[in-house]
Amino acid sequence: MKKLILVTGGSGYIGSHTIVDLIENGYEVISADNNSRSTPGMLEGVEKITGKKIKNYKVDLCNFDETRAIFEENEMIYGVVHFAAYKAVGESVEKPMLYFQNNLSSLMNVMRCLEEFQVNNFVFSSSCTVYGNPDHIPVTEETPKKNAASPYGLTKQMGEQMIESMAHANKNINSVMLRYFNPAGAHPSTLIGELPIDKPQNLAPVITQTAIGKLNELVVFGNDYPTPDGSCIRDLIHICDLAHAHTLALNHIIENKNKNNCLAYNIGSGTGISVFQAIKAFEENTGVKLNYRIGNRRPGDVIAIYADNEKARLELGWAPKYTLNDIMTSAWKWEQYIKDLPTHLDLRAFRLN
């Protein structure tokens, strides 16, 4: 019998791609997503890719009773991959209490259910923001955590602390915390991709929406940072590479290959890319010139960060397969695919400009 995995935030960008990867690697999947920051259309795309219709529980994971009901109805849940969280750095600076309430309450409720229903395999969607502004790059999993640069990053630091405490108290639950860098791009089928609500916060959709005319211009937030070209440096990782890391992480703990019951891994390309370099890569791969200008620094932005991913390579057998060119090409194909929305996706929950 195939093992059943609950993916929270399954209608989201990373969640939908991970569901595809899990199914392609022999798992059965159910989803929990209230679509406050996502669209049911992503699961329609998943069905077209995999041939599997995904059952989604449209519940608020901040409500314990609603969360518990999912586990009560599905006694065979073998593991949980927890994505459900708000993730916009800028919004978190403006609305910190919203982020503390949503991200931490939902995680706590899921963790309570792990213990009650004896679900012993857990993968947590963490972030490189747990490192704050590091003194040295690339960062390893042992890099000291500095003060978080945003309330969003703080919720990831606190989330990891909650999971570490659970692991210390309950040796039966095996947890993996995947510290993502900057996911970008779209599935090769062009049936699922990144679809932000309102104005996008991440670099790749800002680039593609500017290129296609949804946004009038791209604002580079600062060109006076202590970096080679003055712009922030990030580690862009293709969404399919990131998705596959979750499958490998589950395999790792299910097969009892873990050295202890709480592990952390960096999931990034291992290469630092500046904002200006990303713009250049997009223009060279698509032939489309971007209208951009230099703006002020954005509160909450880390100056420069990219991954040392050696631990994930050695222990999980994970390695990125897609390049920066693949990221830009697939992101642009996705943007072109969705230009006529809402003709083929249910976007009633969205407020696209």
NUGU-231504 format. One line per 8 residues: number of its first residue (from 1); for each residue z negated, y negated, x negated of C-alpha. Coordinates in Angstrom, 2 decimals, decimal comma. Example, Ala and Ser with C-alpha at 12.3 -4.5 7.8 and 13.67 -1.06 7.14 Angstrom:
2
1	-7,80 4,50 -12,30  -7,14 1,06 -13,67;
//
This chain:
353
1	0,00 0,00 0,00  0,92 -3,44 -1,30  -2,01 -5,68 -2,12  -2,52 -8,61 0,27  -2,96 -12,06 -1,28  -4,10 -15,18 0,56  -2,38 -18,31 -0,74  -4,07 -21,51 0,39;
9	-1,71 -24,48 0,52  1,15 -22,03 0,85  3,52 -24,55 2,44  3,18 -26,90 -0,51  5,36 -27,34 -3,55  3,57 -25,00 -5,95  2,27 -22,71 -3,22  5,70 -21,94 -1,77;
17	7,20 -21,13 -5,17  4,23 -18,92 -6,01  4,58 -17,01 -2,75  8,18 -16,23 -3,70  7,09 -14,99 -7,12  4,26 -12,87 -5,70  6,57 -11,20 -3,18  9,20 -10,55 -5,83;
25	6,51 -8,83 -7,87  5,31 -6,49 -5,15  2,55 -8,37 -3,33  2,15 -9,09 0,37  1,18 -12,66 1,18  -0,41 -14,70 3,96  -0,80 -18,47 3,84  -3,37 -21,03 4,96;
33	-2,05 -24,57 5,26  -2,75 -27,24 7,87  0,44 -29,09 6,82  -1,41 -32,37 6,33  0,51 -32,77 3,05  3,27 -30,21 3,50  5,91 -28,95 5,89  6,40 -25,58 7,62;
41	10,00 -25,86 6,44  8,97 -24,67 2,98  7,92 -21,30 4,36  11,26 -21,12 6,14  12,84 -21,53 2,73  10,59 -18,78 1,35  11,76 -16,47 4,14  15,41 -17,15 3,32;
49	14,82 -16,37 -0,37  12,66 -13,26 0,06  13,60 -11,92 3,48  9,89 -11,95 4,34  8,37 -14,06 7,12  5,07 -15,46 5,94  2,21 -15,72 8,41  0,56 -19,12 8,06;
57	-2,88 -19,99 9,39  -2,78 -23,66 10,28  -6,44 -24,34 9,63  -8,52 -26,96 7,89  -10,20 -25,23 4,97  -12,88 -27,94 5,00  -14,04 -26,25 8,23  -16,00 -23,16 7,22;
65	-15,68 -21,34 10,54  -11,89 -21,73 10,53  -11,74 -20,57 6,93  -13,99 -17,59 7,55  -11,88 -16,50 10,52  -8,92 -15,86 8,21  -10,95 -13,43 6,11  -12,48 -11,82 9,19;
73	-9,03 -11,16 10,65  -7,60 -9,87 7,37  -10,08 -7,36 6,00  -7,58 -6,17 3,39  -7,34 -9,48 1,47  -7,35 -8,37 -2,16  -7,15 -11,73 -3,87  -6,91 -15,48 -3,26;
81	-4,75 -18,09 -4,98  -6,23 -21,47 -4,10  -3,89 -24,47 -4,16  -5,06 -26,43 -1,12  -6,08 -29,88 -2,40  -4,97 -33,49 -2,44  -3,36 -34,29 -5,77  -2,09 -37,88 -6,00;
89	-3,82 -39,58 -8,92  -3,19 -43,12 -7,66  -4,41 -42,34 -4,16  -7,54 -40,73 -5,56  -8,38 -43,97 -7,38  -8,03 -45,87 -4,10  -9,77 -43,25 -1,91  -12,21 -41,26 -4,07;
97	-14,41 -40,06 -1,20  -11,38 -38,56 0,54  -10,68 -36,49 -2,57  -14,29 -35,39 -3,09  -14,61 -34,31 0,54  -11,28 -32,51 0,81  -10,91 -30,86 -2,57  -14,48 -29,75 -3,10;
105	-15,39 -28,78 0,48  -12,33 -26,59 0,86  -13,00 -24,87 -2,48  -16,63 -24,25 -1,59  -15,69 -22,68 1,75  -13,16 -20,37 0,11  -15,72 -19,35 -2,53  -18,30 -18,58 0,16;
113	-15,79 -16,27 1,81  -14,97 -14,56 -1,49  -18,61 -13,57 -1,79  -19,18 -12,63 1,84  -16,06 -10,50 2,16  -16,20 -9,13 -1,38  -12,80 -10,43 -2,42  -13,04 -10,08 -6,16;
121	-9,82 -11,64 -7,50  -9,46 -15,42 -7,52  -6,94 -17,78 -9,12  -7,74 -21,49 -9,02  -5,23 -24,31 -9,25  -6,76 -26,49 -11,93  -5,15 -29,23 -13,98  -4,77 -30,68 -17,45;
129	-6,57 -33,71 -16,03  -9,82 -31,84 -16,81  -9,31 -32,92 -20,45  -9,30 -36,65 -19,63  -7,78 -38,69 -22,47  -8,06 -36,16 -25,32  -8,67 -37,20 -28,91  -6,11 -34,73 -30,22;
137	-2,95 -33,13 -28,81  -1,77 -30,56 -28,04  -4,88 -29,50 -26,14  -6,24 -25,97 -26,28  -8,57 -24,40 -23,75  -11,40 -25,24 -26,13  -10,55 -28,96 -26,30  -13,68 -30,92 -25,26;
145	-13,42 -32,37 -21,78  -13,62 -36,15 -21,77  -14,47 -38,28 -18,73  -11,84 -37,72 -16,06  -9,35 -40,57 -15,83  -9,24 -40,34 -12,01  -11,27 -38,99 -9,09  -8,59 -36,31 -8,69;
153	-9,24 -35,14 -12,25  -12,97 -35,24 -11,57  -12,55 -32,88 -8,59  -10,80 -30,42 -10,92  -13,59 -30,67 -13,48  -16,19 -30,15 -10,76  -14,15 -27,32 -9,23  -14,13 -25,49 -12,54;
161	-17,88 -25,97 -12,87  -18,38 -24,50 -9,39  -16,29 -21,45 -10,27  -18,07 -20,96 -13,59  -21,42 -21,04 -11,76  -20,18 -18,47 -9,23  -18,92 -16,25 -12,06  -22,31 -16,42 -13,77;
169	-24,13 -15,44 -10,59  -21,64 -12,87 -9,28  -20,17 -10,61 -11,95  -17,97 -8,79 -9,43  -15,68 -11,78 -8,82  -12,98 -12,24 -11,44  -11,63 -15,80 -11,62  -8,79 -17,39 -13,51;
177	-8,46 -21,17 -13,73  -4,90 -22,25 -14,52  -4,75 -25,73 -16,01  -1,32 -27,01 -15,05  0,45 -29,73 -16,85  3,31 -31,43 -14,90  5,27 -29,12 -12,59  8,81 -30,25 -11,85;
185	12,18 -28,93 -10,75  13,11 -26,63 -7,89  13,86 -22,98 -7,17  17,34 -21,92 -8,37  18,33 -21,15 -4,77  17,76 -24,84 -3,89  15,98 -23,63 -0,74  12,55 -24,93 -1,78;
193	11,50 -27,81 -4,01  9,23 -30,83 -4,28  9,06 -32,89 -1,09  6,46 -35,67 -1,30  4,98 -37,47 1,67  5,72 -41,18 1,61  6,36 -42,64 -1,83  6,31 -39,93 -4,52;
201	3,66 -40,02 -7,25  5,14 -37,54 -9,72  7,84 -38,51 -12,20  10,60 -36,03 -11,29  10,86 -36,91 -7,57  10,61 -40,62 -8,42  13,60 -40,15 -10,72  15,67 -38,18 -8,20;
209	14,81 -40,42 -5,24  15,81 -43,45 -7,28  19,05 -41,77 -8,29  19,98 -40,92 -4,72  18,96 -44,31 -3,31  15,79 -43,45 -1,36  13,92 -45,71 -3,79  15,38 -48,99 -4,98;
217	14,05 -48,61 -8,50  11,92 -46,55 -10,84  8,91 -48,34 -12,28  7,80 -47,22 -15,74  4,05 -47,84 -15,65  3,53 -49,43 -19,06  5,54 -49,52 -22,28  2,68 -50,62 -24,53;
225	0,79 -47,35 -24,93  0,08 -46,04 -28,47  2,96 -43,55 -28,25  6,31 -43,45 -30,11  8,22 -45,34 -27,40  5,28 -47,00 -25,62  5,44 -44,90 -22,45  3,05 -42,14 -21,34;
233	3,66 -38,64 -22,65  3,55 -35,62 -20,37  4,26 -31,90 -20,51  6,89 -31,02 -17,89  6,82 -27,37 -16,83  9,42 -25,85 -14,50  7,95 -24,92 -11,14  9,19 -21,31 -11,36;
241	7,54 -20,84 -14,75  4,32 -22,21 -13,30  4,57 -19,98 -10,21  5,01 -16,86 -12,33  1,81 -17,64 -14,23  -0,16 -17,05 -11,03  1,33 -13,60 -10,58  0,55 -12,72 -14,19;
249	-2,98 -14,07 -13,82  -3,56 -11,88 -10,77  -2,13 -8,86 -12,54  -4,41 -9,55 -15,50  -7,65 -9,46 -13,53  -6,58 -6,76 -11,06  -5,74 -4,47 -14,00  -9,12 -5,27 -15,61;
257	-7,57 -6,75 -18,73  -9,86 -9,78 -18,65  -12,46 -10,16 -21,40  -14,91 -11,79 -19,00  -14,96 -12,69 -15,32  -14,04 -16,39 -15,67  -11,03 -17,38 -17,73  -9,07 -20,62 -18,25;
265	-5,47 -20,97 -19,38  -3,19 -23,89 -20,14  0,13 -23,58 -18,34  2,54 -26,04 -19,90  5,75 -26,05 -21,88  3,97 -27,01 -25,08  6,22 -30,03 -25,60  5,33 -33,66 -25,02;
273	7,99 -35,66 -23,17  7,72 -39,42 -22,73  8,73 -41,16 -19,52  11,71 -42,72 -21,31  12,76 -39,31 -22,67  12,62 -37,83 -19,16  14,80 -40,65 -17,84  17,31 -40,06 -20,63;
281	17,38 -36,30 -19,99  18,09 -36,86 -16,31  20,90 -39,32 -17,00  22,51 -37,05 -19,58  22,36 -33,94 -17,38  23,55 -35,54 -14,15  25,71 -38,44 -15,28  23,72 -40,70 -12,96;
289	22,31 -43,95 -14,34  18,84 -44,90 -13,15  17,74 -48,36 -12,08  14,36 -48,76 -13,73  12,07 -51,55 -14,88  8,85 -51,85 -16,84  5,70 -52,40 -14,81  1,99 -52,66 -15,50;
297	-0,08 -49,69 -16,48  -1,22 -47,56 -13,52  -4,97 -46,94 -13,10  -5,90 -43,28 -13,66  -2,97 -42,40 -15,93  -3,73 -40,41 -19,06  -1,98 -41,84 -22,13  -0,61 -38,65 -23,67;
305	-1,19 -34,94 -23,14  0,66 -31,69 -23,65  -0,34 -28,06 -23,93  -1,09 -25,53 -26,56  -0,09 -22,50 -24,45  -0,73 -19,79 -27,05  -3,62 -18,23 -25,13  -1,50 -17,70 -22,00;
313	1,29 -16,24 -24,14  -1,01 -13,76 -25,89  -3,29 -12,70 -23,03  -1,13 -13,07 -19,91  2,24 -12,34 -21,47  3,47 -15,64 -20,04  6,11 -17,87 -21,59  8,24 -20,69 -20,15;
321	11,86 -19,71 -19,59  13,26 -22,97 -18,24  14,10 -26,07 -20,28  13,80 -29,80 -19,59  17,52 -29,78 -18,79  16,92 -27,02 -16,22  14,14 -29,07 -14,68  16,29 -32,17 -14,26;
329	19,34 -30,27 -13,03  17,45 -28,25 -10,43  15,46 -31,29 -9,24  18,70 -33,21 -8,74  20,36 -30,33 -6,85  17,31 -30,15 -4,58  17,39 -33,90 -3,95  21,06 -33,68 -3,00;
337	20,32 -30,71 -0,74  17,67 -32,58 1,25  19,52 -35,89 1,52  20,47 -35,21 5,14  16,97 -34,32 6,30  15,69 -33,46 8,84  18,74 -31,40 9,76  17,57 -28,14 8,17;
345	13,83 -28,47 7,55  11,04 -29,22 10,01  9,80 -32,54 8,68  8,01 -33,79 11,75  4,82 -34,05 9,69  6,53 -36,24 7,13  7,01 -39,97 6,93  9,88 -40,28 4,50;
353	11,14 -43,81 3,84;
//
